[in-house]
Amino acid sequence: MAGLFNMNRNGVAYVVTVAVGVCLVCSVLVSAAAVYLKPLQTQNAKADRRQNILAVAELGGPGVDVNKVFDERIEARVVNLETGEYASDLEATGFDQREAAKDPSTSTKIPPGDDPAGVKRRANHAEVYLVRDEQGEIETLVLPIHGYGLWSQMYGFIALAPDGETVKGINYFEQGETPGLGAEITNPKWQQVWEGKKIYDDNGEVQLRVIKGNVGSDTPDAEHKVDGLSGATLTSRGVSGTIEYWFGPRGFKPFLRNITDGQIGKG
């Protein structure tokens, strides 16, 4: 320390020494803040996720105790996407689907020709959320979905009726699309037009998609079509691709088949 005070304050050595010292102090402070705030960030992320799940299941709203309602009404499970069965060795608490998708040991690389959603690598397991009524029967299924739009991966939840194909709601909560265009996927008015739409045709093939323009009373197969986003063709295609992938055989289709057949999901 004495050496520092004896330095020529106009010299290069002094300036460099002070700069390095300031950088070290700032680094220590930033690291300490990150460690201190990590639990709070994790807690906030959990609360935000729960809030979005309740919103798409129509259980949210002003004044709602998110954690209380979630714990009382929602059953969170982890599903093996290949078999469509619950993963007995994984608990929903602590499972992070995004992190699992980054690890080659817990994920699968998707060939481009089989990847209409632009997922690239999919976790082998996924979270699912079952809303039960007072009798313990499934009232709503909430499933996480994501796919690439024009600029970004778009993350959301979709709520289905117990038949595993009728849409009750959709909620995109994270995206980086163009404001006023593709970002309209977060607009509640557009999300409302999904209600009542059907995912599958009579042969069990995914037919639900976003079209160019609006769906009218004279639109063929209107139950499988959603109004397009004006000026956002690539975002619309991304949403359609997301639905095609996640409700196909490499997504939630095996799980939904098990639910509707009564193989799993009993109260």
C-alpha positions as CSV (number, residue, x, y, z in Angstrom):
1,M,0.0,0.0,0.0
2,A,2.9,2.3,0.8
3,G,4.3,1.7,-2.6
4,L,1.0,2.9,-4.2
5,F,1.2,6.2,-2.4
6,N,4.8,6.7,-3.4
7,M,4.0,6.2,-7.1
8,N,3.9,9.1,-9.5
9,R,0.2,9.8,-9.8
10,N,0.7,10.9,-13.4
11,G,2.6,7.8,-14.3
12,V,1.3,4.8,-16.2
13,A,2.0,2.3,-13.4
14,Y,-0.1,4.3,-10.9
15,V,-3.1,4.5,-13.4
16,V,-2.9,0.8,-14.2
17,T,-2.7,-0.2,-10.6
18,V,-5.7,1.9,-9.6
19,A,-7.7,0.7,-12.5
20,V,-7.0,-3.0,-11.7
21,G,-7.8,-2.4,-8.1
22,V,-11.2,-0.8,-9.0
23,C,-12.0,-3.7,-11.3
24,L,-11.2,-6.2,-8.6
25,V,-13.4,-4.5,-6.1
26,C,-16.3,-4.2,-8.6
27,S,-15.9,-7.8,-9.6
28,V,-16.1,-8.9,-5.9
29,L,-19.2,-6.7,-5.4
30,V,-21.0,-8.0,-8.5
31,S,-20.2,-11.6,-7.6
32,A,-21.4,-11.1,-4.1
33,A,-24.7,-9.5,-5.3
34,A,-25.3,-12.3,-7.8
35,V,-24.9,-15.0,-5.1
36,Y,-27.0,-13.0,-2.6
37,L,-29.8,-12.4,-5.1
38,K,-29.9,-15.9,-6.7
39,P,-32.4,-17.3,-4.3
40,L,-34.7,-14.3,-4.7
41,Q,-34.4,-14.6,-8.6
42,T,-35.2,-18.3,-8.4
43,Q,-38.2,-17.6,-6.2
44,N,-39.5,-14.9,-8.5
45,A,-39.1,-17.1,-11.6
46,K,-41.1,-19.9,-9.9
47,A,-43.9,-17.4,-8.9
48,D,-44.0,-16.0,-12.4
49,R,-44.2,-19.5,-13.9
50,R,-47.0,-20.5,-11.6
51,Q,-48.9,-17.3,-12.4
52,N,-48.8,-18.0,-16.1
53,I,-50.0,-21.5,-15.6
54,L,-52.9,-20.3,-13.5
55,A,-53.7,-17.6,-16.1
56,V,-54.0,-20.1,-19.0
57,A,-56.1,-22.4,-16.8
58,E,-58.4,-19.5,-16.0
59,L,-57.6,-19.7,-12.3
60,G,-55.7,-16.5,-11.9
61,G,-56.7,-12.9,-11.5
62,P,-56.3,-9.9,-9.2
63,G,-56.0,-10.7,-5.6
64,V,-55.5,-14.4,-6.2
65,D,-53.0,-16.1,-3.8
66,V,-50.9,-17.8,-6.6
67,N,-49.1,-20.3,-4.4
68,K,-52.2,-21.3,-2.5
69,V,-54.4,-21.8,-5.6
70,F,-51.5,-23.6,-7.4
71,D,-50.9,-26.0,-4.5
72,E,-54.6,-26.7,-4.1
73,R,-55.6,-27.1,-7.7
74,I,-52.6,-28.1,-9.8
75,E,-50.8,-31.4,-9.9
76,A,-47.4,-31.0,-11.5
77,R,-45.8,-34.1,-13.1
78,V,-42.9,-34.9,-15.3
79,V,-43.6,-37.0,-18.4
80,N,-41.3,-39.2,-20.5
81,L,-42.1,-37.8,-24.0
82,E,-41.2,-41.1,-25.7
83,T,-43.6,-43.3,-23.7
84,G,-46.1,-40.7,-22.7
85,E,-45.9,-42.0,-19.1
86,Y,-45.1,-40.3,-15.9
87,A,-41.4,-40.4,-15.0
88,S,-41.2,-42.2,-11.6
89,D,-37.6,-41.1,-11.0
90,L,-38.2,-37.3,-11.6
91,E,-40.1,-34.8,-9.5
92,A,-41.6,-31.7,-11.0
93,T,-40.1,-29.7,-8.2
94,G,-36.5,-28.9,-9.2
95,F,-36.9,-30.2,-12.8
96,D,-35.8,-27.7,-15.4
97,Q,-36.9,-28.6,-18.9
98,R,-34.7,-25.9,-20.6
99,E,-31.6,-27.0,-18.8
100,A,-32.4,-30.7,-19.6
101,A,-32.6,-29.7,-23.3
102,K,-29.0,-28.4,-23.2
103,D,-27.5,-31.6,-21.8
104,P,-26.9,-34.4,-24.5
105,S,-27.5,-37.0,-21.8
106,T,-31.0,-35.8,-21.0
107,S,-32.1,-34.6,-24.5
108,T,-32.4,-35.6,-28.1
109,K,-31.2,-33.8,-31.2
110,I,-34.0,-33.3,-33.7
111,P,-33.3,-33.7,-37.4
112,P,-34.2,-30.5,-39.3
113,G,-36.8,-32.4,-41.4
114,D,-38.7,-33.5,-38.2
115,D,-38.4,-30.1,-36.5
116,P,-41.2,-27.7,-37.7
117,A,-40.9,-25.8,-34.4
118,G,-37.2,-25.1,-34.8
119,V,-36.5,-26.6,-31.4
120,K,-33.2,-28.3,-32.5
121,R,-32.7,-30.2,-29.2
122,R,-35.6,-31.4,-27.1
123,A,-35.5,-32.6,-23.5
124,N,-36.4,-36.2,-23.1
125,H,-38.9,-35.2,-20.4
126,A,-41.4,-32.4,-20.0
127,E,-43.5,-30.9,-17.3
128,V,-47.2,-31.2,-17.4
129,Y,-49.8,-29.7,-15.2
130,L,-53.2,-31.3,-14.3
131,V,-56.0,-29.1,-13.0
132,R,-58.4,-31.3,-11.0
133,D,-62.0,-30.6,-9.9
134,E,-63.4,-31.2,-6.4
135,Q,-63.9,-34.9,-7.3
136,G,-60.3,-35.3,-8.3
137,E,-61.1,-35.6,-12.0
138,I,-59.0,-33.8,-14.6
139,E,-60.6,-30.5,-15.6
140,T,-57.8,-29.0,-17.6
141,L,-54.4,-30.1,-19.0
142,V,-51.7,-27.4,-19.1
143,L,-48.7,-28.1,-21.3
144,P,-45.6,-26.1,-22.0
145,I,-44.7,-25.4,-25.6
146,H,-42.0,-23.5,-27.4
147,G,-40.8,-22.9,-31.0
148,Y,-38.9,-20.5,-33.1
149,G,-40.6,-17.5,-34.7
150,L,-39.0,-14.7,-36.8
151,W,-36.4,-13.6,-34.2
152,S,-36.7,-15.8,-31.1
153,Q,-37.8,-18.9,-29.3
154,M,-41.4,-18.3,-28.2
155,Y,-42.3,-19.9,-24.9
156,G,-45.9,-20.4,-23.8
157,F,-48.5,-22.7,-22.2
158,I,-51.5,-24.2,-23.8
159,A,-54.6,-25.4,-21.9
160,L,-56.7,-28.3,-23.1
161,A,-59.9,-29.9,-22.2
162,P,-59.8,-33.5,-20.8
163,D,-60.4,-34.8,-24.3
164,G,-56.8,-33.9,-25.0
165,E,-57.5,-31.9,-28.2
166,T,-59.9,-29.0,-27.5
167,V,-58.1,-25.8,-26.7
168,K,-59.2,-23.9,-23.6
169,G,-56.5,-21.2,-23.7
170,I,-53.0,-20.3,-24.8
171,N,-50.6,-17.9,-23.2
172,Y,-47.2,-16.8,-24.6
173,F,-45.2,-15.4,-21.8
174,E,-41.7,-15.1,-23.3
175,Q,-40.8,-14.0,-26.8
176,G,-38.6,-11.5,-28.8
177,E,-40.8,-10.9,-31.8
178,T,-41.4,-7.6,-33.5
179,P,-43.5,-5.2,-31.4
180,G,-46.9,-4.6,-32.9
181,L,-46.5,-7.5,-35.3
182,G,-45.2,-10.9,-34.2
183,A,-45.3,-9.8,-30.5
184,E,-49.1,-9.8,-30.9
185,I,-49.0,-13.4,-29.8
186,T,-49.1,-12.0,-26.3
187,N,-52.3,-10.0,-27.1
188,P,-55.2,-11.4,-25.0
189,K,-57.6,-10.7,-27.9
190,W,-55.7,-12.9,-30.3
191,Q,-55.2,-15.6,-27.6
192,Q,-59.0,-15.7,-27.1
193,V,-59.6,-16.8,-30.7
194,W,-57.9,-20.1,-29.8
195,E,-60.6,-21.1,-27.4
196,G,-62.7,-24.1,-28.7
197,K,-60.3,-24.9,-31.5
198,K,-59.4,-28.6,-32.2
199,I,-55.9,-29.8,-32.6
200,Y,-56.5,-33.2,-34.3
201,D,-58.7,-34.3,-37.2
202,D,-60.7,-37.5,-37.2
203,N,-57.5,-39.5,-38.1
204,G,-55.6,-38.1,-35.1
205,E,-53.4,-35.9,-37.3
206,V,-52.4,-32.4,-36.2
207,Q,-54.5,-29.9,-38.2
208,L,-54.5,-26.8,-36.0
209,R,-52.6,-23.9,-37.5
210,V,-52.5,-20.2,-37.9
211,I,-53.7,-19.1,-41.3
212,K,-53.2,-15.9,-43.4
213,G,-56.1,-13.6,-42.8
214,N,-59.1,-14.2,-40.5
215,V,-61.2,-17.3,-39.9
216,G,-64.8,-16.7,-41.0
217,S,-68.0,-18.7,-40.8
218,D,-67.4,-19.9,-44.4
219,T,-63.8,-20.9,-43.8
220,P,-63.3,-24.7,-44.4
221,D,-62.3,-26.6,-41.3
222,A,-62.6,-23.5,-39.3
223,E,-62.3,-25.4,-36.0
224,H,-58.7,-26.2,-36.9
225,K,-57.7,-22.7,-37.9
226,V,-56.7,-19.5,-36.0
227,D,-56.6,-15.9,-37.3
228,G,-53.2,-14.9,-38.7
229,L,-51.1,-12.1,-37.3
230,S,-51.1,-9.2,-39.7
231,G,-47.6,-8.5,-41.0
232,A,-46.1,-11.4,-39.1
233,T,-46.1,-14.3,-41.5
234,L,-43.0,-15.9,-40.1
235,T,-44.1,-15.6,-36.5
236,S,-47.5,-17.2,-37.5
237,R,-45.6,-20.0,-39.2
238,G,-43.6,-20.5,-36.1
239,V,-46.7,-20.8,-34.0
240,S,-48.1,-23.4,-36.4
241,G,-44.9,-25.3,-36.4
242,T,-44.8,-25.2,-32.6
243,I,-48.3,-26.8,-32.5
244,E,-47.4,-29.4,-35.2
245,Y,-44.3,-30.5,-33.3
246,W,-45.5,-30.5,-29.7
247,F,-48.7,-32.4,-30.5
248,G,-47.1,-34.8,-32.8
249,P,-45.6,-38.2,-32.0
250,R,-42.3,-36.7,-30.7
251,G,-44.1,-34.2,-28.5
252,F,-47.2,-34.7,-26.2
253,K,-49.2,-37.0,-28.4
254,P,-48.2,-40.2,-26.5
255,F,-49.0,-38.6,-23.2
256,L,-52.4,-37.3,-24.4
257,R,-53.3,-40.7,-25.8
258,N,-52.5,-42.3,-22.4
259,I,-54.7,-39.6,-20.7
260,T,-57.7,-40.1,-23.0
261,D,-57.4,-43.9,-22.9
262,G,-57.4,-43.8,-19.1
263,Q,-54.0,-45.4,-18.8
264,I,-52.7,-42.6,-16.6
265,G,-54.1,-39.4,-14.9
266,K,-56.7,-41.0,-12.7
267,G,-57.5,-39.0,-9.6
